[in-house]
Amino acid sequence: MSATTVSVILKDYLYKLAKEGKRQDGRTLDSYREIEITPGVIDSAEGSAKVKIGNTLVYAGIKMQIGTPYPDTPASGVISTSAELLPIAHPDFEAGPPDESAIELARVVDRGIRESGIVQLDKLCITPNEKVWMCYIDLHIIDHDGNLFDACSLAALAAIYNTTVPNARFELGEDCPLPLLPEPPISCTFVKYGGIIVADPAIEEEQVAEARITVATDEKGDIRAMQKGLNGTFTFSEIKEVIKMTQDKGAQIRKMLKKA
Amino acid sequence: MGGKCDIELIDKKGKRVDGRTPEQLRDVKIEVGVLHGADGSCYLEWGGNKVMAGVYGPREAVPRRVQNARRAIVQCKYNMAAFSVDERKRPGPDRRSREISKVISEALEAVVLTEMFPRASIDVNIEILQAEAGTRCAGLTAAAVAMADAGIPMRDIPVACAAGKAGGHVVMDLGKLEDNFGEADLPIAIAPRTGEILLMQMDGHLTPEEFERAFQLAFDGCIKVGELQKKALMEKYAKAVPEGNGNEAAKEE
């Protein structure tokens, strides 16, 4: 992501538009591109979802396996999230082990799910100290046109709500849905450039951005996770504005997720 | 191959476990130009296989030591999603996917007019989202369509299909159980206009007569899938360019 060189013309153009409070694709500052959520697209996964935000396309797949718990949480299941920035998604992505942006992406998505506690890990324990369910969330990024953070978080959530614990396959009784809380926190990402803050950045906006922030809020409007990125800065009043926008957008997106 | 199972892979009436006849393909669905970022792309479903292919290039080959001063190279990356199989696959390339990437690269390179682009690379990415036997054939078939969509000059559109032996019968396009418990698998890729063989692998056990029959079935399968490739491309580009000459179309826009 970071290696991309941006033409001076594009940068000047976006900054000029920013001065008038406009964006290149005509969206208002706080609006999202069209969001499409399709759960259950992969039969080989225990849960899956395809999410499109504009042209950005991400698949999330969940595999459930049995493993040993961590010694400090002997009676809890394990969640692990990984993201692959595939070379198919963007001309600058290269095959190979995840680079730092893929790791940051996976960790932000992971925190959004783990810290919110929506997956009830204590119910994923089979035998304390010995056997627990391991829930692997894999994010397959197929087309990158900006805002992978939100696309991946949303895909991971949609896949989680689509997941069946394959008890029968491991002779542990009947299959059941993953034990979940009903209300997920929703992440919204914003970038700042030329003095404006825009929601759901397209790839060009990310490329010229000075600073980026992702905020997750729950159904009550409480803040559940945050991550600031890039070398620019935000003021406290900007952060408050971003939180407010996240509460509004988050509520809309939560509705879409429930409907999907 | 060679695993043991109690399932009858083919019944007395000649029906296979998934209900197909020995000469029948699984359903194949092809969509062209589905990705925004890639220069050419294709989404393909082949039975339970779900494959996305995206092509970038021709562009400068990196690192420089892989460049060929006389011609372009085709660099294919075949990659399976962790969730594409029953038992989670660890992300990243393994020996199997490296080998498949290599044989597909070579098969595709055989039809590209590589001498037109010295020092360039045509980067072909194949993502297996869901796997159910025959992913290399599905992947190559999708990649060929994506290359055509990217406008890569080619002598032909490669296409692949497998045949093999299951339950003592030679059958076209092995399904999952047939692949796991059958006696032989023969995936091939051809250039359909000339019949040249671009890829051929085989494992298991076939008599020379059975091999000939299997090859014929795989070849027939290739021809059938080749028609679907062309149909999918026509569907996209017939819409993109209305009938009549190009000028009219330009005016309309």
Interface residues (C-beta under 8 A of the other chain):
Chain A: V41 I42 D43 S44 A45 S48 N55 L57 Y59 G61 I62 K63 Q65 S82 E84 L86 P87 I88 A89 H90 P91 A95 G96 P97 Y136 D138 H140 I142 D143 H144 D145
Chain B: L35 H36 G37 A38 S41 G48 K50 M52 A53 G54 Y56 R59 K77 N79 A81 A82 F83 S84 V85 D86 E87 R88 P91 G92 P93 D123 N125 E127 L129 Q130 A131 E132
